[in-house]
Amino acid sequence: MKKRFFMPVLALAITSLTMTSCKKDVPLTSETKEVATTKDGAVYTLDTAASKVDWKGYKVVKTESTSHFGTIMFENGEATVKDGKLESGKFVANVNTLSAEDLKDDAEQKGKLEGHLKSGDFFETEKFPTATYEITKVSATEGGDYNTLLDGNLTIKGITKPIQFKANVSVNAGELTIATEPLDVMREDFGVKFQMPIENGLLKNEVNLQIFIKANEAK
């Protein structure tokens, strides 16, 4: 494995896409796994072609030359909307769709990195092909760049942790959109603990994730 192929990554979740930037040194985490939402409301079905997770990972020094970035696509998902507001949601990402977009012009290296990320060193997709994010609480916020705080349970490699995202949520004319703030998630918390030989550069524990959701009201 060449020196440039350190492991950045996920997730996933339940994941979206273009290059994202990290805004926090410490990841946000919610305090509980308990579900406070209900299934009451209109059902919205995930548009899998228009939804995704963006991921970005780094070596210890965060520079554009020591990072990889890409996307993970969703395979299914559903949300409920009550009184015009998001009430609940659960979204399942297909980790086998993990793509290293920074290597899109180098098919050989792209394939090598993606294969390594899906192997037992990282996400072990043969055993754990999906990752999920289930919303457990939705809170409106005032001021700032985001109108909603989402508490939820993120599951990667069979390990579930409570994770909190700031997000912009919109419900309009039968369409739900969710765009979260880029957030650092600790990959080792989910059993992704691979490290390269120290001479090749240590990998950051943090993986930056951003989730993009589009869902349409079921008819």
C-alpha positions as CSV (number, residue, x, y, z in Angstrom):
1,M,0.0,0.0,0.0
2,K,1.5,3.3,-1.1
3,K,2.3,6.0,1.3
4,R,-0.5,8.3,0.2
5,F,-3.1,5.7,1.2
6,F,-3.8,6.4,4.8
7,M,-7.3,5.9,6.0
8,P,-9.4,8.9,6.5
9,V,-13.0,8.0,6.8
10,L,-16.5,7.8,7.8
11,A,-19.3,6.4,7.5
12,L,-21.7,6.9,7.6
13,A,-23.6,7.2,7.5
14,I,-25.2,7.7,7.2
15,T,-23.9,9.9,4.7
16,S,-23.0,13.0,1.5
17,L,-20.5,14.3,-1.5
18,T,-18.3,17.2,-2.1
19,M,-15.4,18.3,0.0
20,T,-16.4,19.4,3.5
21,S,-14.6,21.5,6.0
22,C,-14.3,20.7,9.7
23,K,-15.7,23.4,12.0
24,K,-15.2,21.7,15.4
25,D,-12.2,20.4,17.2
26,V,-14.4,18.4,19.6
27,P,-17.4,16.3,18.2
28,L,-20.9,17.0,19.5
29,T,-22.5,14.1,21.3
30,S,-26.0,13.8,22.7
31,E,-26.4,12.6,26.2
32,T,-28.7,9.6,25.7
33,K,-29.7,6.9,23.3
34,E,-33.4,7.2,24.4
35,V,-35.9,8.0,21.7
36,A,-38.1,11.0,22.4
37,T,-39.7,11.2,18.9
38,T,-42.9,9.5,17.8
39,K,-44.1,8.0,14.5
40,D,-47.1,10.2,14.4
41,G,-47.5,12.3,11.2
42,A,-47.2,12.1,7.4
43,V,-44.7,9.6,6.1
44,Y,-41.9,10.9,3.9
45,T,-39.8,8.4,1.8
46,L,-36.1,9.0,1.2
47,D,-35.0,10.0,-2.3
48,T,-31.9,7.8,-2.5
49,A,-30.6,9.4,-5.7
50,A,-30.6,12.9,-4.1
51,S,-29.4,11.9,-0.6
52,K,-25.9,11.2,0.6
53,V,-23.2,11.4,3.3
54,D,-20.0,13.3,2.6
55,W,-16.9,12.1,4.5
56,K,-13.4,13.5,4.9
57,G,-10.5,12.1,6.8
58,Y,-6.9,13.2,7.5
59,K,-3.5,12.3,8.7
60,V,-2.5,14.0,12.0
61,V,-1.7,17.3,10.2
62,K,-4.8,18.5,8.4
63,T,-3.9,19.8,5.0
64,E,-5.4,19.2,1.6
65,S,-2.4,17.1,0.6
66,T,-2.9,14.7,3.6
67,S,-6.6,14.1,3.3
68,H,-9.1,12.0,1.3
69,F,-12.8,12.8,0.8
70,G,-15.8,11.2,-0.8
71,T,-19.4,10.0,-0.5
72,I,-21.5,7.2,0.8
73,M,-25.0,6.7,-0.6
74,F,-28.2,5.7,1.3
75,E,-30.1,2.6,0.4
76,N,-33.4,3.5,2.2
77,G,-34.9,5.7,4.7
78,E,-38.1,7.2,6.1
79,A,-39.2,10.3,8.1
80,T,-42.4,11.6,9.6
81,V,-43.6,15.1,9.5
82,K,-46.2,16.5,11.9
83,D,-47.8,19.9,11.7
84,G,-45.3,20.9,9.0
85,K,-42.3,20.0,11.2
86,L,-39.9,17.1,11.2
87,E,-40.9,14.6,13.9
88,S,-38.7,11.5,13.3
89,G,-36.5,9.7,10.8
90,K,-34.3,6.7,10.2
91,F,-31.8,6.5,7.3
92,V,-29.8,3.5,6.2
93,A,-26.5,4.0,4.3
94,N,-24.9,1.4,2.1
95,V,-21.3,1.4,3.1
96,N,-20.3,-0.6,0.1
97,T,-21.1,2.6,-2.0
98,L,-18.2,4.4,-0.2
99,S,-16.3,6.3,-2.9
100,A,-13.1,8.3,-2.7
101,E,-13.9,11.3,-4.9
102,D,-10.5,12.9,-4.5
103,L,-9.1,10.0,-6.6
104,K,-11.7,10.0,-9.3
105,D,-9.0,10.8,-12.0
106,D,-6.9,7.8,-10.9
107,A,-9.0,4.6,-11.2
108,E,-6.2,2.3,-10.0
109,Q,-5.5,4.2,-6.8
110,K,-9.2,4.9,-6.2
111,G,-9.9,1.2,-6.3
112,K,-7.1,0.3,-4.0
113,L,-8.2,2.9,-1.4
114,E,-11.9,2.0,-1.5
115,G,-11.0,-1.7,-1.3
116,H,-8.9,-1.1,1.8
117,L,-11.6,1.1,3.5
118,K,-14.2,-1.7,3.0
119,S,-11.8,-4.4,4.3
120,G,-11.5,-5.7,7.9
121,D,-8.9,-3.0,8.6
122,F,-11.7,-0.4,8.5
123,F,-15.5,-0.9,7.8
124,E,-15.5,-4.6,7.2
125,T,-18.4,-4.2,4.8
126,E,-18.9,-8.0,4.2
127,K,-20.0,-8.3,7.8
128,F,-21.4,-4.8,8.3
129,P,-22.7,-3.6,4.9
130,T,-24.9,-0.8,6.3
131,A,-24.7,2.1,8.8
132,T,-27.8,3.9,10.2
133,Y,-28.7,7.2,11.7
134,E,-32.0,7.3,13.7
135,I,-33.3,10.7,14.9
136,T,-34.3,10.5,18.6
137,K,-35.1,14.2,19.2
138,V,-35.8,17.3,17.1
139,S,-35.3,20.7,18.7
140,A,-35.8,24.1,17.0
141,T,-32.9,26.6,17.4
142,E,-32.8,30.4,17.1
143,G,-30.0,32.4,15.6
144,G,-26.9,31.1,14.0
145,D,-26.5,29.2,10.7
146,Y,-28.8,26.2,11.5
147,N,-32.4,26.1,12.5
148,T,-32.6,22.6,14.1
149,L,-30.7,20.4,16.5
150,L,-30.9,16.7,15.8
151,D,-30.2,14.1,18.5
152,G,-29.8,10.6,17.1
153,N,-28.3,7.2,17.3
154,L,-25.5,6.5,14.8
155,T,-24.7,2.8,14.2
156,I,-21.5,1.8,12.4
157,K,-20.0,-1.8,12.5
158,G,-22.8,-2.8,14.9
159,I,-21.8,-0.2,17.5
160,T,-24.4,2.5,18.4
161,K,-23.5,5.9,19.8
162,P,-25.6,9.0,20.4
163,I,-24.6,11.8,18.1
164,Q,-25.9,15.3,17.8
165,F,-26.0,17.3,14.5
166,K,-26.8,20.9,13.9
167,A,-28.9,21.0,10.7
168,N,-31.0,23.1,8.4
169,V,-34.4,21.4,8.0
170,S,-37.1,22.4,5.5
171,V,-40.5,21.1,4.8
172,N,-42.2,22.5,1.8
173,A,-44.8,21.3,-0.7
174,G,-44.4,17.7,0.2
175,E,-40.6,17.7,0.2
176,L,-38.3,17.4,3.3
177,T,-34.7,18.4,3.1
178,I,-32.1,18.1,5.8
179,A,-28.5,19.4,5.6
180,T,-26.3,18.9,8.6
181,E,-23.3,20.9,9.7
182,P,-20.0,19.1,9.0
183,L,-19.2,17.3,12.2
184,D,-16.1,15.3,13.5
185,V,-17.0,11.8,14.6
186,M,-14.5,9.6,16.4
187,R,-14.0,6.6,14.2
188,E,-12.3,4.5,17.0
189,D,-15.6,4.8,19.0
190,F,-17.1,2.6,16.2
191,G,-14.3,0.0,16.1
192,V,-12.5,1.6,13.2
193,K,-9.0,1.6,14.8
194,F,-6.6,0.8,12.0
195,Q,-3.3,2.8,12.0
196,M,-0.5,2.8,9.5
197,P,3.2,2.4,10.3
198,I,4.3,5.6,12.1
199,E,6.7,6.5,9.2
200,N,3.7,6.8,6.9
201,G,2.0,9.3,9.2
202,L,-0.6,8.7,11.9
203,L,-4.3,8.9,11.0
204,K,-6.6,11.3,12.8
205,N,-9.2,9.7,15.0
206,E,-11.7,12.3,13.8
207,V,-13.6,11.7,10.5
208,N,-15.7,14.6,9.2
209,L,-19.3,13.8,8.2
210,Q,-22.0,15.8,6.6
211,I,-25.5,14.3,5.9
212,F,-27.8,15.5,3.1
213,I,-31.3,14.2,3.0
214,K,-34.2,14.7,0.5
215,A,-37.5,12.9,1.1
216,N,-40.9,13.1,-0.5
217,E,-44.3,12.7,1.1
218,A,-45.7,9.2,0.4
219,K,-48.9,9.3,-1.6
